[in-house]
Every structure is written in structure tokens, then in C-alpha cells.
Amino acid sequence: MNDRERIEMLLTQAAQVTPTSTRPTDDVLRRADQAPFARLRRHLRELIGGLVACGLAAGGAVALSSGDDSSPAPGPPRPVRLTVDLPPGWHYDDSGLTLTCASKLTPRTVYRRATIGDLRCPTGEAPTVAGPVLVAGKVDRLLAERVRTSGSPTRVGNRAAWVEQGGDAPYAFATYVVAGTEDVGFAVVAPHGTGPEQPVVPPLQGEDVWSVPVEALTAASGVGVRGGERFRHHQLPHDVLSVVLTIEPRSVDAAPGGLVWTRSKARRVLNELRPARPSLPPCGKPISARTLWLQQPQGSWIRVDVTTDDAGCQAAVSELGGASRVAGTPVATAQLLDEGEPRTDVTERSEVLPVGDVTFTVPDGWAVVRDPDFDPCTATTPTVVLSESLAPTCLLDGGQQAYQPYLWMTTRALEDSRLRTQDGALLPVRSRPVTGRDGTTISWTKELLNVDGRTFQGWLGMPPDGGSGRLLLMGVSRQTGAVALQKLAGSS
């Protein structure tokens, strides 16, 4: 049979086929998006030739490649939603509860279509809860970001997730957010002392582990995830500018971190994080975890936790979604390539910036920003900031999210923004005098400040004798790096 005869045979067979869809090729592409090799889907249309036109021949379908890009793409994945298997003796409530510190909760209830707020309530405030409760729906935006950036890696149904434990509160609670989503999650709430309790997660990162009544955690185990894109492997940025391996505080010795600022070295860490070969078995139950922050070229940061099981097998849980075994040893590589804090080299030609009675010499490689507002969460280089205000688009409370180092120079009296206790007393701070390049001694204190309704943690520098001008140094994790920068300050 020659080629012409084969084509005639195929067309004859096609004429005898009744298509099950008016757009069968779109169905093929949509199925490809959901296949194990979905990460290759962006190349699929190029291989097919752009638009694949469907012609009908005597009731059959013939696929013809036209190379035209005007074809509508397959629809997006279904929205992510949670399902909850109702435990025996429990009931549903679909009234649209908003969970707050003032909520009155009915025991053994699964609240669906709810909005979940922060339950780290002030002293004297607490939700009324006499038995275990599960609240599923949308997590408050700021709370969801906090869970994603400072929570512990876990799973919800068949998806990667993060969980923030309730801490030392008179009632037990934990908040979960599904990885790869902005705010889809749930919370369990229960009173202490109503039955046996167990930890929410094992102490993967050396943190305190708080317990919750077993009945509430059993209800949480019945939560599943539907819709969205289900990833076979953890998702990573296509490229990175820098990598931060956070220092893990332990009760005895802190596990060392790593700061990788050179792009070529950061890419080496990224390569170590790639998913392992499919032929390798998945890792077992993790016994420890370390957090890596990957900075994308546009400036934003992605969290990836690397977990280790008792056999030493390492897996990754990504903020972008998915969890799977890694190809290399990313934590060890980040420690090996550690470059320390960004360099503070200056020359006689380095720019000297004044503000009030203080100056700062701009180190090589640092940018200078004079815009009215500055967003440290999207900066791609260390920065000296002369803006009127700081406008972060991510949570920086207590250093929850990595960002580039920056020094804010302002005439505002930042010391007036110090946080106070509930009794109105100032939080105690320790002053450290540092002599700058011109012999001027500036007093530096490590502060937690509330500026324009936002919390900032860093080193506050003030000139001697109560002069004007303030310096706020943030994003520098090591004391040696902070001192090196503080020595570049002087007097105008």
C-alpha cells in the first residue's frame, strides 16, 4: 500500500466516526493539560501548529493544522474548592460564618462557605467554643499569607499545604492553606481538656509543636480538594536571581543558613531542586524540613520547603503547588555556595547621601530609590531608600518572608513608632554604638516598629545628642553584615 492509498483508507475510516464533541481537538488539549506531563503543555500547541481546525467529512472529524493562533484556548481549570466528609455525630452549617475572636461556635459543626479570620486573639477576647469545630472556605488574605510564609508543610487531601499552629492560647486551633492557591483553606478550633490531644504536625523545623483534640484533627483528615490543577511534581520558578536558606533555630545549635546572591550560583541551587526522575520512589514520612526562598527575576519570592525522611530522602513542597522528591541536595548546595551578606565595598567615588544630621555611603551594587513609596518585597537588588514611606506588598512581620536588604533614610522620628506592651510600656531594647567612616558614633537598636499601620523589624540608627535624621536597616540577617553596613553611616 502506497501513501495515497493509506490516506484514502484513513479518510474512509474517519467518515464512519461519529464525534462525541463538537471540538474534539480542544478535548485532546484539555486532557493533555491534566496529564502527568502537563508541564510540557505550553509546547503542545507549537508542535500541533497553533490552531487545529476541525473539518467534518461525511459525519467524521479530520484534524487539519492551520498554524493560526486565533483558536480559543481550552478553559481554565475548575476553581479549587474543599470537600468535607461529615464525621459521625456532626452536622453542616452553610450560613456563611465569618470566623473571628467574637464568634460563637456550635460544637461538632462543619461550617462551609465560611470566611476564616485570625484567631490569635488579644487577651480577654476568644471565640466561644465548647467542642470541636471545623470551618472551611476562604482564609483572610493577610492570614493566608502568614500561613504560607511561616507555617509548616503538610497535606490537605491529595494536595500540598501549609498549616499554622495556634500556639499558647486558652483554646486549640490550627489554620490550613492549600499550596498553589491564594486563600483556600480551613481551620479547626476546639477547647483544651475535652479529650485526648495530639500535635498538629511533627516538629519538622525545630519549632514548638502545639496539640489539638484528636476529634478535631480527625475531622480535618476528612477534608479533600477538588478543582484546580493537580500537579504531579512540585512547581518551581523558571529562573532565579537569588536564594535564601533560612537559619533554623534549634534548642541546642542553630542549623546554618545560606545567602546566595550571585545569579549563576542561585541557578545551581534551583537545579538541585528539580523533580527527581519518575522511576525513583517517593520519599517517606518527613522528620525534618528546611525553608528555601527563591527570588524570581521580577523580584517576588517563592517559598519551597525541603523535607527529609528517616532514610535521608529529600522532597520539596512548593508555594506554587505540588510536592515530590528532588533531584539533588539543595540545602547542602545552598550552604556550600553561601556568600554571606551582600558586599559593602565602597570607593572614594561612592555616592554619599545626607538626611538630617546623618549620611550614608552607598556600597557598590546597591541601588538608590527616590520614589514617594518603596516596596521592599519586589526589589531586585540591595537598596538605599529615600522615599517618604514604605509600602510592602508582602508580610514582613518578624522576617516572615525573604527580601533584599535595604536601608531607609528619613527625617521621621521612627522611635515614636516603637511597639508597646498592653500596659503601655515600651518593649526593652539594647543600644549598640557603632563608629562610622568619619568617626561619628551612631546608636543602633534592634527594633520592632509600627509605621503607618505596618510592622517592621530592623536596626534603627540615631545620631548622637538627639539630632535629626534616622536610618532603618532591614533584611540583614547576620550581625556581622549589619555592623559592616552600619560603619558606612556618618555625620553631615
N, C-alpha and C positions, 0 to 999 in steps of 0.2 A: 504493500500500500504506500503510495507516494503522499507528499504533504497535502496536495489538493484534495485527495480522497479522504485524508484524515479530517480536514476542515469540514468537508461536506458531511461526514459522519457525525462530527460534533454538533453542527448546526441542526441536523435531523434529530439528534437526541435532545437538544435544547428545546426544540419545538414541542416535544412531548412532556415538558416540565411545567407544572403549574406553580408559580412563585407563591410563597407564603407571606410575602411582604411586598409592598409597592416600592420599597427602596432596599432591596436585598444587600447591596454593597455597603450601605450605611450600617446595616446589621452586622456585616462582617467586621467593619472597622470598630464598631462599638464592642463587639466581642473581643477584638484584639486589645482594646484598652483595658479589658478586665482579665486578660490572660497573664500567666506568670511573667511573660516578657513585656509587660506593659511599659517599662521604662524605654523600650525601643519604639513606642508608638509614634513619636514625633518624626521618625524616619519612614514610617509606613506609607504615608501619602506620597512622599517623594518617590519611593520605589514603585508605587502603583501609577504614578504620573499625574498627581494632582487630582482633578475631578475625574471620577469614574462614572461615565454616563451609562445609564441602563436603557437598552433598546428592547422592545418586545418583538419577538418573531413567532407568529402563529401561536401566541399564548405562552411562549418560553421567554427566558431572560438571557440576554447576551451582554456581557460587560465589555465596554469599549473605553480605552483610556484616551482622554481628550487633552490632558495637560493644562486644563483650565482650572484656576483656583477659586472659581465663583461658587462651588458647591458648598452648601451649608454643612458645617461640621456636625458630627454626632452630638447630641445633647449632653450637658454636663452630668456627672454622677448625681444620683439622688441625694438630697440633703441628709446629713448624718442625724440620726435620732436614736434615742436609747429605748430599749425594751426592758421590762422588769417582770420576772416570774414572781407571782404573788406567793409569799410563804404561807403555810397553813396558819389560819387564825388571823391573818392580816386582811386589810381592805384598801381599795384605791380611793384617792381623793383627787378629782380633776378640777378643783375650784380655781386654780391659778395662784397658789400660795406664793407670797414673797417672803423668803426666809430671812429674818432679821433677829437682832438681840431681843426684840419685843414680841416675837412670835409665840403663840400658844399652840402647841403641837399635840395631836391625839396619838396615844401610843399605838404601836403596830399598824401604822398607816404608811402607804406608799403615795407620796404626793407627786403627781405627774404634771407636766406643763408648768413647772414652777420656775421662779427666779431665785437664785441662791446668793445670799449676801455673806459678808464676813462675820463669823461667829467668834472672833477674838474680841469679846465684848469688854467694855470698861468695867471697873469694879462697881458692883451694885446693880449691873444690868446682866440679864441672862434670859434665854428663851425658857418658856415653861414646858418642860418635857418630863413625863412620868414613866415613859417606857421607850423602847427603841423605835426610831423613825427613819425612813429613807426619803429624801427629797431629790427628784430628778428633773432636769430641764436645762436652763441657761444659767451659767455662773457669771456673776458680776464681772465686768471687764477687768478691772484692776485686780480683783481677787484671782481671776483666772490667770492673769499674767504672773502673779506672785506664785501660784501653784506650779506653773510651768517653769519658772526660773529658780525656785528654791525648794520645790517638793522632791519626793523620792520617786525613782522609776518603778512602775508597776504595770499591771494589765487590767483592762476592763473588757470582759468577754474575750474576744479574739484580737483585740487591738492594744497597742502600746498606750500607756497613760502615765500621768503623774499624780501623786497624792501628797497632800499637806496634812500632817497630823495636828490634832487640836492643841497639844501642849498641856501645860499645867493649869487646867481650868476645872471648875467645880462640876462640870458635865463633860462627857466624852463626845468628840466629833472628829470627822475627817472629811476633807473635800477632795474630789477626784476631777481631773480634766482629761479628756481623750486627746492623745497626741495627734497632731495634724489638723486640729480644729481650734477656733478662736475661743469658744466659750461653752462647748457642750460638755456637761458633766453632772455630777450628783454629789450629795453629802449624806453621811449617816450621823445621826445625833441620838444620844442615849444618856440617861443618868448613870453615874457610877454607883456601884454597890447593889445592882439589881440582879446579879448573877455572875457566872464566870466571865473573865475578860482575857483578851489576848492582844498582842501587838498588832498594829495595822500593817506594818511591813517589818522585815528584819532590819537590824542596824547596818544597812549597806554602806553608808557614808560616815560612820562613826558618830552619828547624831543621837540624841536622846530618842528613845522609842516609847511612844505613849500607847496605852491599851484602851480598847473599846469593848463593851459587852459582846460576847460571842454571837448573840442573837442578831445584833445589828450587822455584824460582819457577815453572817450567813445570808442575810437579806441582800447585802452588797454583792455577794458572789453570784446572785441570780440576775445581775444587770448585764445586758448584751448590747451590741452596737449594730445598727443596720444603716445601709446607705453609705455615701461617700466612696472614696477609692480605697480598696483594701490592698495594702502593699505587702508583697512577699518579702521584700528586703527593706531595711531602714533607708530613708531618703537623706541625701547629702547635698550641700550646695555644689554647683558646677565648678566653682573656683573659690579660693580664699585669699584674703590679704594677710591675716594673722591668726594665731591660735593662742588661747589662754587655757592652761590646765590649772584649775583652782587648787589651792592648798587645802588638803583635808585635815581638819582639826581632829586630833585623837586625844584620848585621855593621857597617853604617855608621850609619844612623839608625833608631831605632825607629819603626814605624808607629803613629800616635796611636790611643789607645783612646777609649772614651766611657762615661760613667756617667749613666744616665737613671733618676732616682728618682721623678719625677712620673708618676702613672698615665696621664694623658691623653697625655703625650709618649711614654711607653712603648708605648701603643697605636698611635701613629703609626709607630713602628719595626715593630711587628707587621704593620701593613697593608702596609708596603713588602715584607715577607717573603712575602706571599700568593703562591700559584702564579700564573704568568702565564697569559694566555689560551691555550687549547689550539691556536689557529691559529698561534701563534708557534713557530718551530722550536726544538728543544732546543739548549742550549749545546754547544760543542765541548770538547775535552780541556782541563781546567783547568791553569793555570800558577801560580796563587796561591790562597790561602784565608785567610779571617779567621774567628775564632770569636766568636759571639754567645751569651750566656747569657740565657734568658728565664725570669723568675720567675713561677710560677703563683700564683693567689690563695691557695692553701693553703700556700705557702711554698717548695715544691720547685722546682728549677731544671732547665731543659731546654736541652741544647746544640744549636745549629744552626750549621753551618759554611756560609759563603757563599764559593763558589769563583768564579773569574774566568778566562775563556779569553783567548786572544791577541787576540780581537776586542772584548773588553770585556763580553761577555755574562756575566751573573751567574746562578748556580744555587745552590740550598740543599740541604744534606744534613742530615737531622733525626735526632736521637737517638730520636725516636718512630717512625721508619721513613720510607722514601721519599726521593727526590731528584728535583728538577725545577727548571726555570727560575723565577726570582722575578719579581714584577710591577714592582718598583721598584728603588731603590738603598738597601738597608737599612744598609750600612756607612757610607755618606756621611751618611745621615739620623741615625744614632746619633752620629756625630762632630759634626754640626751642632747636635744637641739636647743635647750633653754639658753636664751640670750640675755636674760636679766631685764631690768627696766630699760626703756629706750635711752639711747646715749644722750649725754648732756654736754657734748663738746661745743665750745664757743671760740670765736676768734676776735681780734681787735675790730673787725668789721661787722660783728654781730649787732643786730638792732637792739637798742636799749629803750624799753617802753616805760614812761612815767605814769603814775596815777597818785594824786595827792603827794604825800611825803615819801613814797616808796617807788622803786624802779625794779624792773626785771629784765635780765639779758636773755634774749630768745636763743635757745640752743639750736644747733644745726638740725634740720629735718623737722622742726616744729613750724606749724602754720600760725598765722595771726588772723583772728576774726574780729571785725568791727561792726558786724550787722547788729540791728537792735536786739535780736534774740539769738540764742545759740542752743542747738540741740546736740548734747554730747553723745546721744545714742546712735547718731549717724555720721559722726566724724570719722574720717579715714586715716588721719594722722594725729599725733600729739599736737595740742593746740594751746596757744595763749589767747585768752578771751577778753575782749574789751567791750563786750555787749552790756546793755543796760540790765538784762535779765537772762536767766537760764530757762529753757523750755524743753526739758527732756520728754521724749515720746515713749520712754520705757521706764520701768520701775528701777530706781537706784537706791531704795531704802536698804541700808546695811550692806551695800555692794552686791545686791542680788543678781545683777546682770553685768557682764563684762562690757567695757567701753574703753576708748582711747584715753590716755592721761590728758588732763587739761588743767590750766591754771587761770582762774578768773581774777582779773584786776578790776576793782571797783572802788568808788568812794562811799558806798553804802556801809553803814555801821552793822556789819554782819553779826557782831557779837550780841546785838539786841535780839537776834533770831534764835538764840540758844534754846534748846528744849528744857522744859522744867518738869519736875515731879508733880503728882496730883496735889501736893501740898503747896505748890508754887515755888519750891526751892530749885535752884539751878543744879543741873547734873554736874558732879565733880569732874574737873579736867586737870591735867598736869601740863604745865608750861615747859617748853624746851627752847632755850635761847640758841640761835644759830647765827654765827658771824658771817656776813656776806662778803662778796668780792671786794667791796670798797671799805671794809672794816666796820660797817654798820651792823649792830646786833638787833635782830628781829625776833620777837617772841612768837613761837609757834605752839598751838594747842590742837589736839585731835578732838574734833567737834562733831556733834550731830545737830544740824541746824534745820529750822523750818523757815524756808524763804519763799514767800509768795504762795504759801499753802503746799509746798513740796519739801520733802525731806532730803537733805544732802549730808553725806558723811565724808569728811576730809580734814586736811590740815589748814587751820586758819592762822595767817601771819599778820601781825600788827606791829607798826613801827614803835620805837621807844617814846616814852613821855606822852602817850596818847595822841600821837599825830594822826593825820588823815591818810586815807588810802588803806585798802585791805586786799590780801591775797588769799585765795582759797584754792588749795591744791587737791585734786581728786583723781581717782583712778590709778594711784601708785600704791601697789600692794606691799612693797618691801621697804623697810625703814631706811636701808642704805640708799635706795633710789630716791626716797623723799628728801633725805639730807643733801644729796648731790644737787637736787633742784633748788632746795632752799638756800643753798650757798650762792645761787645766782641772783638773789634779791639784794637790793641795796637802798641807798637813800638818794632822793632827788635834790 
